[in-house]
Amino acid sequence: MLTNSLESYRRIVGGLEPLAPEESERLAWLAKAGAREARRELIERHLWIVVETARFFAAPFGLVQGSRLISAGNRALIRAATAYRPWCDGGFVEFAISEIMAAMREEFVAAA
């Protein structure tokens, strides 16, 4: 069962349409060129990754509060949107997932 914070966050994020890979790449290029609105949309439209990854970490043991996972995941998603290099890092989703999982893993280890 999801914690209340994860469930609430999932409801909020659930209304956002996921981006097609081509649209993610287009937004990533615009964000790299300095378009703040493109960076914001890139982050917002990939918040579903934070929810799904937090569910992965929270489900088996419940050791980490959902709000801590969400916070760590959001910070990692923002870092990923800033650090992502569309010309050599592969797809944005894969890049973001690796960043988010690393951040949540740290939260998980810290809570254990």
OpenMM code with the backbone's topology and positions (N, CA, C; nanometers):
from openmm import Vec3, app, unit

residues = "MET LEU THR ASN SER LEU GLU SER TYR ARG ARG ILE VAL GLY GLY LEU GLU PRO LEU ALA PRO GLU GLU SER GLU ARG LEU ALA TRP LEU ALA LYS ALA GLY ALA ARG GLU ALA ARG ARG GLU LEU ILE GLU ARG HIS LEU TRP ILE VAL VAL GLU THR ALA ARG PHE PHE ALA ALA PRO PHE GLY LEU VAL GLN GLY SER ARG LEU ILE SER ALA GLY ASN ARG ALA LEU ILE ARG ALA ALA THR ALA TYR ARG PRO TRP CYS ASP GLY GLY PHE VAL GLU PHE ALA ILE SER GLU ILE MET ALA ALA MET ARG GLU GLU PHE VAL ALA ALA ALA".split()
positions = [
    Vec3(0.0840, -0.1188, 0.0000),
    Vec3(0.0000, 0.0000, 0.0000),
    Vec3(0.0881, 0.1247, 0.0000),
    Vec3(0.0489, 0.2224, -0.0763),
    Vec3(0.1248, 0.3468, -0.0827),
    Vec3(0.1018, 0.4308, 0.0406),
    Vec3(0.2034, 0.5072, 0.0793),
    Vec3(0.1853, 0.5998, 0.1891),
    Vec3(0.0941, 0.7115, 0.1415),
    Vec3(0.0361, 0.7846, 0.2335),
    Vec3(-0.0554, 0.8928, 0.1982),
    Vec3(0.0097, 0.9969, 0.1093),
    Vec3(0.1340, 1.0336, 0.1385),
    Vec3(0.1995, 1.1365, 0.0584),
    Vec3(0.2226, 1.0887, -0.0844),
    Vec3(0.2585, 0.9623, -0.1018),
    Vec3(0.2777, 0.9078, -0.2363),
    Vec3(0.1459, 0.9029, -0.3117),
    Vec3(0.0412, 0.8613, -0.2436),
    Vec3(-0.0903, 0.8530, -0.3076),
    Vec3(-0.1390, 0.9925, -0.3487),
    Vec3(-0.1216, 1.0892, -0.2622),
    Vec3(-0.1620, 1.2265, -0.2952),
    Vec3(-0.0821, 1.2804, -0.4129),
    Vec3(0.0457, 1.2581, -0.4103),
    Vec3(0.1323, 1.3058, -0.5183),
    Vec3(0.0963, 1.2362, -0.6497),
    Vec3(0.0659, 1.1076, -0.6433),
    Vec3(0.0275, 1.0327, -0.7629),
    Vec3(-0.0989, 1.0907, -0.8246),
    Vec3(-0.1945, 1.1301, -0.7408),
    Vec3(-0.3176, 1.1901, -0.7926),
    Vec3(-0.2900, 1.3223, -0.8625),
    Vec3(-0.2005, 1.4024, -0.8065),
    Vec3(-0.1670, 1.5320, -0.8664),
    Vec3(-0.0966, 1.5122, -0.9997),
    Vec3(0.0015, 1.4260, -1.0011),
    Vec3(0.0840, 1.4035, -1.1196),
    Vec3(0.0088, 1.3230, -1.2250),
    Vec3(-0.0848, 1.2421, -1.1815),
    Vec3(-0.1570, 1.1540, -1.2727),
    Vec3(-0.2298, 1.2260, -1.3848),
    Vec3(-0.2617, 1.3519, -1.3675),
    Vec3(-0.3330, 1.4263, -1.4705),
    Vec3(-0.2440, 1.4790, -1.5813),
    Vec3(-0.1145, 1.4667, -1.5668),
    Vec3(-0.0217, 1.5166, -1.6682),
    Vec3(0.0018, 1.4100, -1.7742),
    Vec3(-0.0091, 1.4494, -1.8986),
    Vec3(0.0167, 1.3567, -2.0099),
    Vec3(0.1663, 1.3311, -2.0222),
    Vec3(0.2079, 1.2046, -2.0305),
    Vec3(0.3502, 1.1770, -2.0561),
    Vec3(0.3890, 1.2259, -2.1958),
    Vec3(0.5134, 1.2589, -2.2110),
    Vec3(0.5638, 1.3063, -2.3397),
    Vec3(0.6127, 1.1908, -2.4252),
    Vec3(0.5967, 1.2069, -2.5550),
    Vec3(0.6590, 1.1139, -2.6486),
    Vec3(0.8095, 1.1385, -2.6436),
    Vec3(0.8906, 1.0373, -2.6715),
    Vec3(1.0366, 1.0562, -2.6674),
    Vec3(1.0850, 1.1720, -2.7555),
    Vec3(1.0223, 1.1898, -2.8699),
    Vec3(1.0636, 1.2993, -2.9593),
    Vec3(1.0371, 1.4357, -2.8959),
    Vec3(0.9246, 1.4451, -2.8255),
    Vec3(0.8901, 1.5721, -2.7594),
    Vec3(0.9843, 1.5985, -2.6423),
    Vec3(1.0208, 1.4935, -2.5690),
    Vec3(1.1179, 1.5088, -2.4603),
    Vec3(1.2506, 1.5598, -2.5147),
    Vec3(1.2938, 1.5027, -2.6252),
    Vec3(1.4202, 1.5446, -2.6848),
    Vec3(1.4132, 1.6898, -2.7321),
    Vec3(1.3013, 1.7265, -2.7942),
    Vec3(1.2849, 1.8653, -2.8405),
    Vec3(1.2913, 1.9626, -2.7228),
    Vec3(1.2195, 1.9299, -2.6151),
    Vec3(1.2215, 2.0163, -2.4970),
    Vec3(1.3606, 2.0213, -2.4340),
    Vec3(1.4300, 1.9084, -2.4344),
    Vec3(1.5655, 1.9041, -2.3779),
    Vec3(1.6594, 1.9961, -2.4557),
    Vec3(1.6499, 1.9940, -2.5882),
    Vec3(1.7333, 2.0834, -2.6702),
    Vec3(1.7002, 2.2292, -2.6413),
    Vec3(1.5713, 2.2599, -2.6308),
    Vec3(1.5315, 2.3982, -2.6008),
    Vec3(1.5790, 2.4396, -2.4616),
    Vec3(1.5677, 2.3482, -2.3658),
    Vec3(1.6127, 2.3786, -2.2296),
    Vec3(1.7626, 2.4044, -2.2269),
    Vec3(1.8387, 2.3232, -2.3015),
    Vec3(1.9841, 2.3433, -2.3079),
    Vec3(2.0179, 2.4791, -2.3689),
    Vec3(1.9313, 2.5258, -2.4587),
    Vec3(1.9535, 2.6561, -2.5226),
    Vec3(1.9099, 2.7720, -2.4327),
    Vec3(1.8548, 2.7392, -2.3151),
    Vec3(1.8195, 2.8437, -2.2199),
    Vec3(1.6716, 2.8740, -2.2080),
    Vec3(1.5862, 2.7983, -2.2735),
    Vec3(1.4417, 2.8217, -2.2659),
    Vec3(1.3882, 2.7684, -2.1328),
    Vec3(1.3588, 2.8586, -2.0421),
    Vec3(1.3143, 2.8196, -1.9079),
    Vec3(1.1800, 2.7470, -1.9106),
    Vec3(1.0909, 2.7904, -1.9978),
    Vec3(0.9603, 2.7276, -2.0073),
    Vec3(0.9732, 2.5821, -2.0552),
    Vec3(1.0638, 2.5570, -2.1473),
    Vec3(1.0869, 2.4208, -2.1961),
    Vec3(1.1426, 2.3338, -2.0830),
    Vec3(1.2328, 2.3877, -2.0038),
    Vec3(1.2901, 2.3135, -1.8910),
    Vec3(1.1822, 2.2815, -1.7884),
    Vec3(1.0965, 2.3802, -1.7596),
    Vec3(0.9873, 2.3593, -1.6647),
    Vec3(0.8938, 2.2492, -1.7139),
    Vec3(0.8577, 2.2547, -1.8419),
    Vec3(0.7679, 2.1526, -1.8960),
    Vec3(0.8348, 2.0149, -1.8976),
    Vec3(0.9621, 2.0111, -1.9302),
    Vec3(1.0362, 1.8849, -1.9293),
    Vec3(1.0306, 1.8215, -1.7901),
    Vec3(1.0493, 1.9027, -1.6892),
    Vec3(1.0452, 1.8531, -1.5507),
    Vec3(0.9036, 1.8103, -1.5139),
    Vec3(0.8059, 1.8971, -1.5351),
    Vec3(0.6690, 1.8666, -1.4950),
    Vec3(0.6135, 1.7419, -1.5622),
    Vec3(0.6407, 1.7272, -1.6893),
    Vec3(0.5828, 1.6160, -1.7642),
    Vec3(0.6527, 1.4829, -1.7358),
    Vec3(0.7618, 1.4886, -1.6585),
    Vec3(0.8301, 1.3650, -1.6193),
    Vec3(0.8194, 1.3372, -1.4692),
    Vec3(0.7301, 1.4059, -1.4010),
    Vec3(0.7096, 1.3798, -1.2586),
    Vec3(0.6565, 1.2387, -1.2324),
    Vec3(0.5944, 1.1797, -1.3329),
    Vec3(0.5454, 1.0430, -1.3173),
    Vec3(0.6589, 0.9466, -1.2852),
    Vec3(0.7795, 0.9784, -1.3328),
    Vec3(0.8943, 0.8924, -1.3037),
    Vec3(0.9230, 0.8924, -1.1535),
    Vec3(0.9103, 1.0082, -1.0918),
    Vec3(0.9330, 1.0189, -0.9472),
    Vec3(0.8329, 0.9314, -0.8728),
    Vec3(0.7060, 0.9367, -0.9127),
    Vec3(0.6021, 0.8578, -0.8466),
    Vec3(0.6304, 0.7087, -0.8612),
    Vec3(0.6558, 0.6653, -0.9829),
    Vec3(0.6780, 0.5223, -1.0056),
    Vec3(0.8032, 0.4723, -0.9340),
    Vec3(0.9075, 0.5513, -0.9326),
    Vec3(1.0307, 0.5098, -0.8652),
    Vec3(1.0112, 0.5099, -0.7143),
    Vec3(0.9392, 0.6077, -0.6611),
    Vec3(0.9112, 0.6114, -0.5171),
    Vec3(0.8274, 0.4911, -0.4755),
    Vec3(0.7336, 0.4517, -0.5597),
    Vec3(0.6525, 0.3329, -0.5300),
    Vec3(0.7425, 0.2094, -0.5214),
    Vec3(0.8384, 0.2016, -0.6082),
    Vec3(0.9332, 0.0895, -0.6081),
    Vec3(1.0087, 0.0826, -0.4754),
    Vec3(1.0540, 0.1968, -0.4249),
    Vec3(1.1329, 0.1991, -0.3018),
    Vec3(1.0463, 0.1885, -0.1769),
    Vec3(0.9253, 0.2403, -0.1811),
    Vec3(0.8407, 0.2415, -0.0618),
    Vec3(0.7683, 0.1090, -0.0413),
    Vec3(0.7349, 0.0413, -0.1488),
    Vec3(0.6498, -0.0770, -0.1392),
    Vec3(0.7070, -0.1914, -0.0562),
    Vec3(0.8313, -0.2352, -0.0796),
    Vec3(0.8724, -0.3583, -0.0127),
    Vec3(0.8872, -0.3475, 0.1392),
    Vec3(0.9368, -0.2364, 0.1869),
    Vec3(0.9707, -0.2286, 0.3284),
    Vec3(0.9027, -0.1146, 0.4026),
    Vec3(0.8686, -0.0093, 0.3339),
    Vec3(0.8077, 0.1047, 0.3993),
    Vec3(0.9022, 0.1762, 0.4941),
    Vec3(1.0335, 0.1598, 0.4730),
    Vec3(1.1306, 0.2210, 0.5634),
    Vec3(1.1452, 0.3715, 0.5430),
    Vec3(1.1186, 0.4161, 0.4229),
    Vec3(1.1397, 0.5564, 0.3913),
    Vec3(1.0038, 0.6214, 0.3709),
    Vec3(0.9836, 0.7350, 0.4341),
    Vec3(0.8588, 0.8082, 0.4165),
    Vec3(0.8450, 0.8505, 0.2716),
    Vec3(0.7227, 0.8439, 0.2221),
    Vec3(0.6963, 0.8830, 0.0845),
    Vec3(0.7389, 1.0248, 0.0549),
    Vec3(0.7190, 1.1147, 0.1508),
    Vec3(0.7551, 1.2551, 0.1276),
    Vec3(0.9059, 1.2717, 0.1094),
    Vec3(0.9844, 1.1918, 0.1795),
    Vec3(1.1302, 1.1983, 0.1619),
    Vec3(1.1711, 1.1468, 0.0256),
    Vec3(1.1072, 1.0405, -0.0194),
    Vec3(1.1370, 0.9865, -0.1519),
    Vec3(1.0967, 1.0854, -0.2614),
    Vec3(0.9803, 1.1445, -0.2465),
    Vec3(0.9327, 1.2417, -0.3445),
    Vec3(1.0271, 1.3603, -0.3511),
    Vec3(1.0662, 1.4098, -0.2359),
    Vec3(1.1574, 1.5236, -0.2315),
    Vec3(1.2905, 1.4909, -0.2988),
    Vec3(1.3467, 1.3753, -0.2650),
    Vec3(1.4741, 1.3344, -0.3255),
    Vec3(1.4573, 1.3150, -0.4759),
    Vec3(1.3469, 1.2541, -0.5157),
    Vec3(1.3211, 1.2310, -0.6576),
    Vec3(1.3019, 1.3596, -0.7358),
    Vec3(1.2300, 1.4534, -0.6781),
    Vec3(1.2094, 1.5820, -0.7461),
    Vec3(1.3403, 1.6576, -0.7646),
    Vec3(1.4231, 1.6580, -0.6606),
    Vec3(1.5526, 1.7251, -0.6727),
    Vec3(1.6377, 1.6582, -0.7805),
    Vec3(1.6337, 1.5252, -0.7854),
    Vec3(1.7108, 1.4522, -0.8861),
    Vec3(1.6569, 1.4787, -1.0267),
    Vec3(1.5260, 1.4892, -1.0409),
    Vec3(1.4672, 1.5189, -1.1717),
    Vec3(1.5085, 1.6574, -1.2199),
    Vec3(1.5109, 1.7530, -1.1303),
    Vec3(1.5557, 1.8880, -1.1659),
    Vec3(1.7027, 1.8854, -1.2071),
    Vec3(1.7846, 1.8134, -1.1303),
    Vec3(1.9267, 1.8008, -1.1676),
    Vec3(1.9414, 1.7330, -1.3030),
    Vec3(1.8605, 1.6298, -1.3275),
    Vec3(1.8675, 1.5580, -1.4548),
    Vec3(1.8309, 1.6490, -1.5707),
    Vec3(1.7285, 1.7310, -1.5538),
    Vec3(1.6872, 1.8229, -1.6608),
    Vec3(1.7953, 1.9267, -1.6883),
    Vec3(1.8719, 1.9600, -1.5873),
    Vec3(1.9802, 2.0568, -1.6035),
    Vec3(2.1042, 1.9924, -1.6654),
    Vec3(2.1354, 1.8714, -1.6210),
    Vec3(2.2598, 1.8064, -1.6639),
    Vec3(2.2470, 1.7295, -1.7951),
    Vec3(2.1263, 1.6973, -1.8344),
    Vec3(2.1049, 1.6134, -1.9527),
    Vec3(2.1636, 1.6767, -2.0781),
    Vec3(2.2357, 1.5938, -2.1536),
    Vec3(2.2945, 1.6374, -2.2800),
    Vec3(2.2313, 1.5541, -2.3907),
    Vec3(2.1352, 1.6104, -2.4628),
    Vec3(2.0604, 1.5322, -2.5614),
    Vec3(2.1472, 1.4755, -2.6728),
    Vec3(2.2618, 1.5309, -2.6945),
    Vec3(2.3483, 1.4843, -2.8031),
    Vec3(2.4285, 1.3603, -2.7655),
    Vec3(2.4346, 1.3242, -2.6365),
    Vec3(2.5167, 1.2068, -2.6026),
    Vec3(2.4664, 1.1234, -2.4846),
    Vec3(2.3604, 1.1630, -2.4169),
    Vec3(2.3175, 1.0898, -2.2975),
    Vec3(2.2058, 0.9895, -2.3219),
    Vec3(2.1678, 0.9640, -2.4457),
    Vec3(2.0571, 0.8726, -2.4720),
    Vec3(1.9241, 0.9416, -2.4472),
    Vec3(1.8213, 0.8644, -2.4195),
    Vec3(1.6886, 0.9211, -2.3951),
    Vec3(1.6791, 0.9891, -2.2591),
    Vec3(1.5958, 1.0915, -2.2511),
    Vec3(1.5826, 1.1648, -2.1256),
    Vec3(1.5234, 1.0782, -2.0152),
    Vec3(1.4235, 0.9974, -2.0484),
    Vec3(1.3601, 0.9147, -1.9453),
    Vec3(1.4623, 0.8225, -1.8795),
    Vec3(1.5441, 0.7574, -1.9585),
    Vec3(1.6447, 0.6674, -1.9030),
    Vec3(1.7451, 0.7432, -1.8167),
    Vec3(1.7864, 0.8602, -1.8643),
    Vec3(1.8804, 0.9433, -1.7894),
    Vec3(1.8184, 0.9865, -1.6561),
    Vec3(1.6939, 1.0329, -1.6619),
    Vec3(1.6260, 1.0799, -1.5411),
    Vec3(1.6041, 0.9661, -1.4422),
    Vec3(1.5647, 0.8500, -1.4916),
    Vec3(1.5426, 0.7357, -1.4023),
    Vec3(1.6701, 0.7002, -1.3266),
    Vec3(1.7825, 0.7000, -1.3943),
    Vec3(1.9075, 0.6654, -1.3252),
    Vec3(1.9411, 0.7682, -1.2176),
    Vec3(1.9173, 0.8960, -1.2460),
    Vec3(1.9429, 1.0014, -1.1463),
    Vec3(1.8472, 0.9879, -1.0273),
    Vec3(1.7199, 0.9650, -1.0564),
    Vec3(1.6184, 0.9553, -0.9511),
    Vec3(1.6423, 0.8317, -0.8649),
    Vec3(1.6730, 0.7201, -0.9285),
    Vec3(1.6991, 0.5982, -0.8508),
    Vec3(1.8210, 0.6142, -0.7605),
    Vec3(1.9238, 0.6806, -0.8099),
    Vec3(2.0425, 0.7027, -0.7269),
    Vec3(2.0075, 0.7876, -0.6048),
    Vec3(1.9289, 0.8918, -0.6250),
    Vec3(1.8905, 0.9792, -0.5129),
    Vec3(1.8023, 0.9043, -0.4130),
    Vec3(1.7095, 0.8268, -0.4618),
    Vec3(1.6209, 0.7520, -0.3715),
    Vec3(1.6946, 0.6398, -0.3009),
    Vec3(1.7893, 0.5809, -0.3691),
    Vec3(1.8717, 0.4773, -0.3058),
    Vec3(1.9447, 0.5368, -0.1862),
    Vec3(1.9970, 0.6573, -0.2016),
    Vec3(2.0644, 0.7246, -0.0904),
    Vec3(1.9689, 0.7464, 0.0258),
    Vec3(1.8455, 0.7891, -0.0038),
    Vec3(1.7442, 0.8077, 0.1023),
    Vec3(1.7130, 0.6754, 0.1694),
    Vec3(1.7027, 0.5710, 0.0890),
    Vec3(1.6703, 0.4377, 0.1413),
    Vec3(1.7805, 0.3894, 0.2342),
    Vec3(1.9050, 0.4055, 0.1938),
    Vec3(2.0190, 0.3618, 0.2753),
    Vec3(2.0267, 0.4445, 0.4027),
    Vec3(2.0012, 0.5753, 0.3909),
    Vec3(2.0068, 0.6624, 0.5082),
    Vec3(1.9004, 0.6255, 0.6108),
    Vec3(1.7861, 0.5750, 0.5650),
    Vec3(1.6773, 0.5407, 0.6559),
    Vec3(1.6962, 0.4027, 0.7194),
    Vec3(1.7781, 0.3190, 0.6583),
    Vec3(1.7941, 0.1817, 0.7086),
    Vec3(1.8808, 0.1749, 0.8318),
] * unit.nanometer
topology = app.Topology()
chain = topology.addChain("A")
for resn in residues:
    res = topology.addResidue(resn, chain)
    for name in ("N", "CA", "C"):
        topology.addAtom(name, app.Element.getBySymbol(name[0]), res)
